[in-house]
Amino acid sequence: MRKTLIFTGAMVFSLLLGTNAMAGTWKSDSNGWWYDYGNGSFPKSGWEWIDDDGDSYAESYYFNDKGYIVTNTMLEGYKINSSGAWVDSTGTVQRKEIKAVNKKGLAVTNLDHNHAAELGVNNVIWNNPVTTDYSPSLRGSKARGLSNTVIMLNPWQTSNPALLPVGSPQSGAVFYGFNTETEAGRQELKKIAEKYARSYSDCVDSWVIGNEINNGNTWNFMPNRELNAYTKQYADAFRIWYDAIKKENPGAKVYIPFDYRWNWYSDQGYGYLQASHMLPILNEQLKDTDYGIAWHAYPEDLKDPDFTNDASSKDNFSTPIINMKNIGVLTDFMQQSAYLNSKGNVRSIILSEQGFNAVSDDKQAQMIEEAYNIAKNNPYIDTFYLSRENDLGEVHMGMEMRFGLMDRAGNKRKSFEVYKNLK
């Protein structure tokens, strides 16, 4: 239907007829044609610019209060043709050039000096231990036109022991869950959350609370890792952060982070939980909030960057892992009615960490391009963050992981130019 609307006539860059040009799908029923944004919502009661064929030019349509386009009429002084598009007096469809949605994100090595602008990256993500306030650097980043996301982490420290769920460092634990078991812990967490919410209210757009919470041994250590008790403790901590953040910045987004383990083959041991088991509990406890999901979509074998043949990445809800090969399983799951937000929309989903090991420059560049295009073409994914600007020297199973667009010396790989050119 919509291909008939492509003309080469005059382009009118009017700002009077709406400003959006969101990606989605035309649908029809017995009442007429409407436009599904692909995120649980649709336009209604006004004009909307829509680029329905992805050519970076949008046409303008008027949608009635039920969400259906009107056709063959004059409205507000503008002529609408039989396909619902705004046309001039000669019948030429009016079009507006738009910019493609840029989902590129990056975990930068330095907030003050990085390659985000050169790469065309709009979104940067930053690991933020609760022991350090980065507001000057985050304000500078915001002033440069970047959208900042912070990952709020609870490392071992002695300055604020009430935040910690244990009284001594634990072997293998890198970060700890926030202590909500005691009143002193809850009050201290409330003070910390309120402090950062105020300090970051003008410079942080999105917050991730914790890291890979389905790993209760390494990244979110808690002494009680029984599924229900562990999940409730995280939900309680999330709500404290959420309430503080939303009070200072109602438009901020707040995310729950998971690694790629969705429904692993078997129990990997005490403290390793599955996202598919935790999400129903979290959703029940946090359904009244506008929580989002921050997913880590690494290849199954971190050493091998080629995710396209990952055997544990299956196209159903029983899949052991969810990564870039089958990321649609996650977005399909979150489209279920039980998981929609209070407005009936699909919750925000970001891919907050994924890296592709440079076993060769060509292979890394190829996998980054394929992964980004999968994310770009999925309307339910808001942002795709590469996990490293530079290599950091991490070792996995005896092999140094080279996830960076640059090596540790700052030399650019082929993937740097590839990522730069992706739109």
N, C-alpha and C positions, 0 to 999 in steps of 0.2 A: 504493500500500500504506500509506504512512505518514500519509496524510490521515485515516485512521480513528482516529488517536491524539489528535486534537484534542478536548479536553473543556473544560468550564467549571467543573469541580469544584474541590475544595480544592487549594491549592498548598502543597507541602511543601519547605522550604528546607534540607533535610538536607545536611550536609557529609560524611556518611559514605559516600555512594555516588559518589565521584569528584568532580572539580572542573572538568573541561574541558567545553567546548561548541563544538568546532571545526566549521567549515563543511566540507561534503563531499557525497558522493553515496552513497545506498544502492545496493548491487549484489547480485546473487544468482547462484549456480551450482548444480550438482547437490547440493552439500553444505549449502546454506542461504543465509541472508542475512548480508552483512557490510557494513562501512562504509568507503568509500574517502575518506580525508581530502583527497585531491586534491594531496598533496605526496609521494606515493610510500609512504605509511605507512597503517596501519589499527590500530584498537584491538584488544586481545586480553588475555586473562587478567585480567578485572576489569570493574568498572562504568564506564560513561561517560555523561556528560550530552550529549545531541545535540539541537540545534535544527535539525530537518530541513526546516522550511518558512520559516525566517527571520523568525518572528514575535516574536523575543526571549524565547521561553519554550522550555526544553529538557525532554525526557523522558529517563529513565534506563534504560539497557539493560545487560545482562550479556553479555560476549563470552568465549567459551571460549578455550583455548590455541591454537586454530587461527584465531581471529578471527571465528567465527560466533556470532550471537546464539543464546541458549537461549530456549525458549518453554514455556508451560504447565507451570510448575513452581514450587516454593518453593526459594529459595537464600539461605543466610545469614539466614534468618528473613524474607525478603522475597518477596512473591508476584509472579510474572511471568506476564503474560497471553499469549494466542495470537499476538500481534504482537511479543512480546519486551519489552514495556514494563513497568516496575515499577508495580503498582497496589496500592491499599489493600484492605481486607477487603470493600468494596462493589464492587470492580472499577473504581474511578475511577483513571484514569491520573494519576500524581503528576508535577508539573511544577515547574520552577524558573526564575525570571526571571533572564535573563543580559543582559550588556551586549554590544552589537555590537562587533566588532573594529574598532578605530580605527587606520586606516593613515595618518592625516594626519601629514605632516612639513613642516618649514619650514627654509630657510636663513635664519637670523636675522641681523639687522644688528649686534646687540650681545648678547653672551652674558649680560650682567648685567641688562640692561633691554630686554625685548622683549614682544611680544604673544602669545606662545605659549599662556599660560594663558587669556587672553581668547578666543583662537581655538579652544580645545579641542584643541590640538596636543599630542601625546604625545612627538614625536620631533623633535629639532633637529639640524641639521648645520652644521659649522663648518669653514671653510678654515683649515688649520693649517700655516703654514710651519715647517720644522724649526728655524728660528731663534728661535722663541718658544714658551715653555711657558705654556699657559693653564690649568693645573691649578686655581688658586683659583677662577676663573670657572666652570670645568667642574664643580667640586665644588658650587658654589652652584646651578648648573643642575640637577644631580642631586638635590640636597636639595629642590628645588622639584618633584620628581616627574617630571622629564623624562629621556628616554633620549637620551644624547649620541652623535653620530657625528662623528668627525673625519676630514677629508681631509688626509692627510700630503703636503705639497708641498715641492719642492726648488727654491727661487728662486736667482737668482744672488746670491752673497755671497762675501766674501773671508775670513771668519773660519774657514771649514772647507772649504778648496778640494778636499780629497781626496774629498768627497761628489759633486763635479761631474765630468761626463764630458768636459769641455773646459776649456781654460785661459784662455779669454776669453769675454766675453758674445757671444751670437750674435744677429744681426738677426732680429727677429720672434719670438724665443723668450721666453715668459713664465715657464714652469717647465721644469726639466730632469729627465731621468731620473736615477736614482741610479747612481753609478759602481760597477759590479761587475767592470770589466775588469782592475783592478789589485788586488793584495793589500792595499795601503794603503787603497784605496777600500772594499773589502769589510770590512776591520777597522773603519774609521771608521763605516761604515753600521751595523755590528753594535753599536757603542757608542751611536750615536744611537738606534737602535731599542730597545735595552735601557733607555736612559735614559727614553724616553717611555713604554715599556711599564710600567716601575715607577711613574713619576709619575702615569700615567692609569689604573692598574689598578683603582682604586675609583670612577672617575667617567666612564669611557668604555666604552660597550657595543659599539660597532661602529667599524671603521676602514676607510677607503678609501685604498689605497696609490697615490698619484699622481692624475693627472687626464687623462681622455680619451687613453688610451695609444695609440689607433690614429692619433693625430696626433703624429707624431714631430718636427714642425717647431716647433709653437707651445706645446703643453701638456705634452709629455714629450720635450724635445729630446734626441736622441742623435746623435752624429756618424755612426755606422754604422746606417743605416735599412734594410738588407737584411732581408727578412722574418724569416728564421730567426735570424740573429744578434741582431737588435733584440729579437725576442720572447724569446729566451733570456736576454738581459740583464735584461729586466723580470722574468722568472720567477725569476731568481737573487735580485734585489732583493726581490721579493715574499716569497720563502721566508725571507730574513733577518728581515724585519719579522714575518712570520707566526710563526716560531719564538719570537721575543722576546715577542710579544704573548701567545701561548698559554701560555708558561711562567708569566707573571704572572697571567693571567686566562683559564683554559681555556674559559670560556663565551663569550668575546668572539667576534664575527664579523668576518671580514676579507674585503674585497671588491676585485675587479679592475674598474676603471672604463673605460667606452667611451662615445664619442659615438654618434649614431644611424646612422653609416655601417656598414651590414652587408655589402653586396655592390654597391658603387657601379657605375654604368654603365661607367665607363672609368677608367683610371689618372689621378688628379688631380695627379700629379707626385711627385717623390721625397720620401719621408717620410710620405705619406698612405697609411695601410694600412687594410685592411678587417677588421672584427671577425670575419667568417666565415672569414677566412684565419688569424687569430691564435688564435682559440679552440681549434681542434684541437691546435695546438702547445702552448699553455698547459696544456690539459687533460692532454696526455701528460706534461708535465714536473711538473705540480702535482696530479695525480690523487690522490696519497696525502694531500693536505691537504684541509681542509674549506672551500676557497675559495668565495666567493660572487660574484655579478655585480652591479655597480652601473651601471645604464643611464641615459643621458640621452635622454629621449624628447620632444625639442622638435618643434614643427611643422616641416615641410620648409622653408618660407620663414619665417625667424624673424620677419619683419615682419608676416606674416599669421597671426593666432592660430588660425584655423580649420583644424584638422588633418584634418577629416572627409573632405575631398576631395583630400588630397595624392596626386598621381599616382604618386610614387615609393614610396609605401607600399603594398606588395602583399601578398596573403595566401598567400605561399609562401616556401620557404627561399631562393629566388633574388632576393627583394626587394632593391632598392637600399638602402632605409633601413628601420629599425624605429622607429616612434614610437607615439603613443597610438592611432592608427587601427588598427594591426596588431600591437600588443604581444604578442598571443597567439602570433605566429610565434616570438618569443624563448622564451616559456615552453614551447611545443611542442618546440623544439629542445633545450632543457635537460632535457626529460623522456626523451630517448633514453637507452638503457641505458649507453652509453659515457660519458655525462656525469653519471651519478648519483654521489653520494658513496660513501664506503666502507661506509656502512650501507644502501646501496641506495635512498636518498631523493633527491628533487630538491633541488638546492642552493638556498641562499637567494638571492633576487633582490630588489633594491631599485631603485626608480626615483629615483636620487639627485639628479637635476637636470632640471627642465623648467619653462619659463616661457611665458606667453601674453601677447603684447604687447597693451596696452590701446589698440588703435586706436579703440575706444569702450568705455566702462565696461560696457555691456550685453554686448558680444561677448566681452570678456575673462572676465566672470563666467560666461557660458554655457559657454565652452570649459573653464574650470577645473572646473566641475561635471561636465561630460560626461567629462573625462579622469579625474577622481577616481573616478567611479562605475565606469568601466572597470577601473581598478586594484583597487577594492574588490571587484568581482565576479570577479576572477581569483585563484583560491586559491593560485597560485604566487608572487604578488607580496606581499612583506612590508610595504613602506612606500613611500609616494608623497610625495616632497619637492618642494614648490614652491621655485623657485630664488631668489626674492627676497621678503623682507619689505617692503623699500622699493625704489623705483627707485634705481639707482646711476649713471645717466647714461651707460651704455654706448651706443656708436653702431655700427650695423651698416649698411653700404652707404649711408652718409649719413643714416640715420634713427636718432633716439634710441629705444632700446628701453625700453619702460615695462612691465617684467615684474612690478613690485611690487604687492602688495595695497594699498600706500600710495604716494603720490608722494614726491619727494625732500624735500618740506616736512613730511611726516608726515600728510597728508590722506588719509583712508581712501576707497578706491574701493568701488563696489558689490560687487566680488569679495571684499572683506574680510568683509562680512556673509554672503555666500554660503558662503565657506569655513568660517566660524565655525559655520554651521548644518548642514554636512555631517557625517554620522556614519560 
